[in-house]
Amino acid sequence: MSANQEAKKIAVEEIKNLISSSKSVVLVDYKGITVAQDTALRKAMRTNNVTYKVIKNTLFKKACEQLGIDGLDVALNGTTAFAFGSEDETVAPRMVKNAMKEYSTLSIKAGLYNGKAIEEKEVVTLATIPSKEQLVAQLLYVLNAPVASLARAFKAIAEKE
């Protein structure tokens, strides 16, 4: 076996590990982005615990085949970068959607959500969902509101007497 084939096998294994450890993956068409913009985008992704890589389409396709993931053949054409979100399902899609506002040449091709291929519109929907911390805060606010109202009512009654 040649050294090139061995390197490709190692690369496919690394990609499989990235996919398996990610809750969501966004396939991004980065055509037309400058090096400075790409560097800024990578830095922003890194600070939000999103792995952003440019990977050969054929290697990614091979990793998906080995993991039993299908439905991405159409998206795996042309320039493709991959944003892997391992901590939260919504972080990678939200980061890419925000980057699209800043860099008009970026576009979402497709994505993976919990190991299943999803279309571009579903990735955008994922991006609009608040983060887990925001959802917990909203839930706590809703749960706390009736108790706070009851406490205010008891305080008002006590002040009257």
N, C-alpha and C positions, 0 to 999 in steps of 0.2 A: 504494500500500500504506500502511495506517495505521501510526502510530507504535507502537500496541499490538501489531500483528501483527509488526512488525520487532523489538520487544523480546522477544516470545515466541520468534521464530526464534533470536535471540541466546541466550536462556535454554536452548533445546533444544540448541544447539551446546555450551554450557558443560556441560550434563548429559551429553551424549555423550562429551565429553572426560573428565569424572569417571569415567564407567562404563568407558571404554576404558583409563584409567590405573589402575584398581582391580583388584586380584586377587580381592577379595570385596566384596559389598555386602549389607547387612542392611536389610530393610524392617521398621521398628519401629512398632508402634501405641503412641503416647505419650499417649493419652487419659487424663486424670485426673492428670497430673504437674503439679506446681506450677512457677511461674517460677523459684524458688530451686533446686528440684531439677533443672530443665532447665539452668540456668546451671552448676551443679556437674557435671552429666553432660557438657555441652559442654567444660568445662575438662579433665575427665579424658580425654575422647576426644582433645582437642587435644594433651595431653602424651604420648599414645601414638601420635601421627601418624595419627589417624583423623579424617576429615572427616565431621562430623555436620551434616546440613542438613534443614530441612523444605522440601519441594518439592511443588508442585501435582502431584497424581496424573496429570492429563491431560498435563502437560509431560513427566513421566517416561515415561509410556506412549508418547508420540510419539517420544521419544529411543530407547526400546527398539525401536519399530517400525522406525526408520531404521537401527538397528544389527542388525536381524534377530533380536532376542531376543523370544521369546514364552513364554507360560506364567505370566505375572504378573498377568493381568487380574483374577483373583479377589482377589488381595492388594491391588490398587490401588483400594481403596475406604475411605472414612472417613479418619481422621487418620493420616497416614503420615510418618515421618521416615526418613532414609536415612543409614546409617553406611558410609562408603567406606573400605576398607582397602587402601592402595596398596603397602605395603611387605611385608606378610606376609598370607597367606590367612586365618590364624586370629585375628589381632588384633581386627578389627571384631566377629566373632561372640563372641569371649571377652569383650570390653568390654561388649557388649549383655547377654550372659548374666549377667555380674557385676552390672550395673546392675539387672537384673530381680530379683536377690536383695535389693537395697537398696530399690528402688522397685517395689512389688508391682503397680502399675497398668501398668507396661510389659509388652509382649509382642512376640514375634517373629512377623511375618506370613509372610515368605518371604525369599529371598535370591538373589543371583547369585554364582556361583563360576566364575571364568575365562570369563565371558561367557555362562554357561548358567544358566537359572532352576533353583532348588532349593527344596525344601519346608522348612517350619519344623524338622522333625526332623533334616534334613541340616545345617541351620545350627547346631543344638545339637551335633551330632556334630563339626562343624568346631571349635566352641568348646572341645571337650574335648581336642583334639590339642595337645600341647605346642608352644611356639614353636620356631622354627628353631634359635635359640641353645641351647635346652634339649635338642633332639634331637641337635645336634652334640656337646654335652657328654656326653650319654649314650653316644653312639657312641665317643667318645674314651675314656671310662671302660672300655667293653667291650673295646676294642682294646688298652688299656694293661694290663688285668688279667693276661693270661697272661705278658707280659713282666716285670711286677713280681713275679709268683710265681716265675718262673725266676731273677730276680735274687736274691730272698730265698733260694732253694734253693742257688745258688752261694755266697752269703755264708755260709750255715750250713755248707756243706762246707768252705769255706776256714777257718772258725773252728775246726772239729773238728781240722784238721791243724795 
